[in-house]
Amino acid sequence: MARLGSLTINPLTRGPKIDAEFRSSVNGVFVAGNLLRGVETADRCAIEGMKAGKSIARYLK
Ligand SMILES: Cc1cc2nc3c(=O)[nH]c(=O)nc-3n(C[C@H](O)[C@H](O)[C@H](O)COP(=O)(O)OP(=O)(O)OC[C@H]3O[C@@H](n4cnc5c(N)ncnc54)[C@H](O)[C@@H]3O)c2cc1C
């Protein structure tokens, strides 16, 4: 889905490239969790999701 959506891929993680606000290279598309890289624990993914959600809320405002 990330590749079909033309998101820039991080060659190190092989997941979408994001900035500190979880923004991908495509305006309005945010990425968190295991889509970013190999499998992580559920708590780390949940914390990332929470942070990305806050970033999305700021974007929508
Ligand atoms: C059997 C099993 C046991 C596990 N046990 C543990 C454990 O004990 N402790 C631990 O820390 N971690 C465990 N994990 C890992 C943990 O579940 C994951 O690391 C975590 O859930 C990843 O979170 P995520 O938000 O990245 O992805 P997910 O939780 O997988 O969320 C992705 C969401 O995207 C949705 N989705 C997928 N494709 C599309 C689409 N095309 N359109 C719209 N929605 C879509 C899915 O339905 C899903 O709701 C386990 C995983 C599995 C499979």
The ligand as a MOL file (V3000), in Angstrom:
LIG
                    3D

  0  0  0     0  0            999 V3000
M  V30 BEGIN CTAB
M  V30 COUNTS 53 58 0 0 0
M  V30 BEGIN ATOM
M  V30 1 C -0.4940 -14.0050 17.3160 0
M  V30 2 C 0.2280 -12.7580 17.7600 0
M  V30 3 C 0.6180 -12.6240 19.0910 0
M  V30 4 C 1.2880 -11.4840 19.5330 0
M  V30 5 N 1.6590 -11.3830 20.8410 0
M  V30 6 C 2.2680 -10.2720 21.2780 0
M  V30 7 C 2.6180 -10.1370 22.6630 0
M  V30 8 O 2.3910 -11.0430 23.4880 0
M  V30 9 N 3.2380 -8.9920 23.0660 0
M  V30 10 C 3.5200 -7.9760 22.1770 0
M  V30 11 O 4.0690 -6.9610 22.5990 0
M  V30 12 N 3.1970 -8.0780 20.8600 0
M  V30 13 C 2.5850 -9.2110 20.3990 0
M  V30 14 N 2.2530 -9.3120 19.0680 0
M  V30 15 C 2.6330 -8.2450 18.1550 0
M  V30 16 C 1.6500 -7.0780 18.2090 0
M  V30 17 O 0.3350 -7.5730 18.0820 0
M  V30 18 C 1.9620 -6.1670 17.0390 0
M  V30 19 O 3.3410 -5.7970 17.0880 0
M  V30 20 C 1.1110 -4.8860 17.0810 0
M  V30 21 O -0.2640 -5.1990 17.1790 0
M  V30 22 C 1.3500 -4.0910 15.8210 0
M  V30 23 O 0.5410 -2.9310 15.8610 0
M  V30 24 P 0.2750 -2.1260 14.5510 0
M  V30 25 O -0.5960 -0.9690 14.9530 0
M  V30 26 O 1.5410 -1.8360 13.8530 0
M  V30 27 O -0.5020 -3.1230 13.5790 0
M  V30 28 P -1.8680 -3.8930 13.7900 0
M  V30 29 O -2.2200 -4.0300 15.2460 0
M  V30 30 O -1.7200 -5.1410 12.9700 0
M  V30 31 O -2.9190 -2.9220 13.1330 0
M  V30 32 C -3.0310 -2.7650 11.7390 0
M  V30 33 C -4.4760 -2.4860 11.4180 0
M  V30 34 O -4.5920 -2.1460 10.0310 0
M  V30 35 C -5.7090 -2.7900 9.5160 0
M  V30 36 N -5.5270 -2.9140 8.0780 0
M  V30 37 C -4.7090 -3.7540 7.3920 0
M  V30 38 N -4.8150 -3.5610 6.0750 0
M  V30 39 C -5.7030 -2.5600 5.9090 0
M  V30 40 C -6.2570 -1.9020 4.7760 0
M  V30 41 N -5.8930 -2.2140 3.5420 0
M  V30 42 N -7.1670 -0.9320 4.9950 0
M  V30 43 C -7.5430 -0.5840 6.2470 0
M  V30 44 N -7.0640 -1.1760 7.3430 0
M  V30 45 C -6.1650 -2.1440 7.1790 0
M  V30 46 C -5.7910 -4.1290 10.2360 0
M  V30 47 O -7.1070 -4.6490 10.1980 0
M  V30 48 C -5.3980 -3.7060 11.6550 0
M  V30 49 O -6.4900 -3.2980 12.4370 0
M  V30 50 C 1.5780 -10.4390 18.6140 0
M  V30 51 C 1.1720 -10.5680 17.2800 0
M  V30 52 C 0.5190 -11.7120 16.8580 0
M  V30 53 C 0.0850 -11.8150 15.4030 0
M  V30 END ATOM
M  V30 BEGIN BOND
M  V30 1 1 1 2
M  V30 2 1 2 3
M  V30 3 2 2 52
M  V30 4 2 3 4
M  V30 5 1 4 5
M  V30 6 1 4 50
M  V30 7 2 5 6
M  V30 8 1 6 7
M  V30 9 1 6 13
M  V30 10 2 7 8
M  V30 11 1 7 9
M  V30 12 1 9 10
M  V30 13 2 10 11
M  V30 14 1 10 12
M  V30 15 2 12 13
M  V30 16 1 13 14
M  V30 17 1 14 15
M  V30 18 1 14 50
M  V30 19 1 15 16
M  V30 20 1 16 17
M  V30 21 1 16 18
M  V30 22 1 18 19
M  V30 23 1 18 20
M  V30 24 1 20 21
M  V30 25 1 20 22
M  V30 26 1 22 23
M  V30 27 1 23 24
M  V30 28 2 24 25
M  V30 29 1 24 26
M  V30 30 1 24 27
M  V30 31 1 27 28
M  V30 32 2 28 29
M  V30 33 1 28 30
M  V30 34 1 28 31
M  V30 35 1 31 32
M  V30 36 1 32 33
M  V30 37 1 33 34
M  V30 38 1 33 48
M  V30 39 1 34 35
M  V30 40 1 35 36
M  V30 41 1 35 46
M  V30 42 1 36 37
M  V30 43 1 36 45
M  V30 44 2 37 38
M  V30 45 1 38 39
M  V30 46 1 39 40
M  V30 47 2 39 45
M  V30 48 1 40 41
M  V30 49 2 40 42
M  V30 50 1 42 43
M  V30 51 2 43 44
M  V30 52 1 44 45
M  V30 53 1 46 47
M  V30 54 1 46 48
M  V30 55 1 48 49
M  V30 56 2 50 51
M  V30 57 1 51 52
M  V30 58 1 52 53
M  V30 END BOND
M  V30 END CTAB
M  END
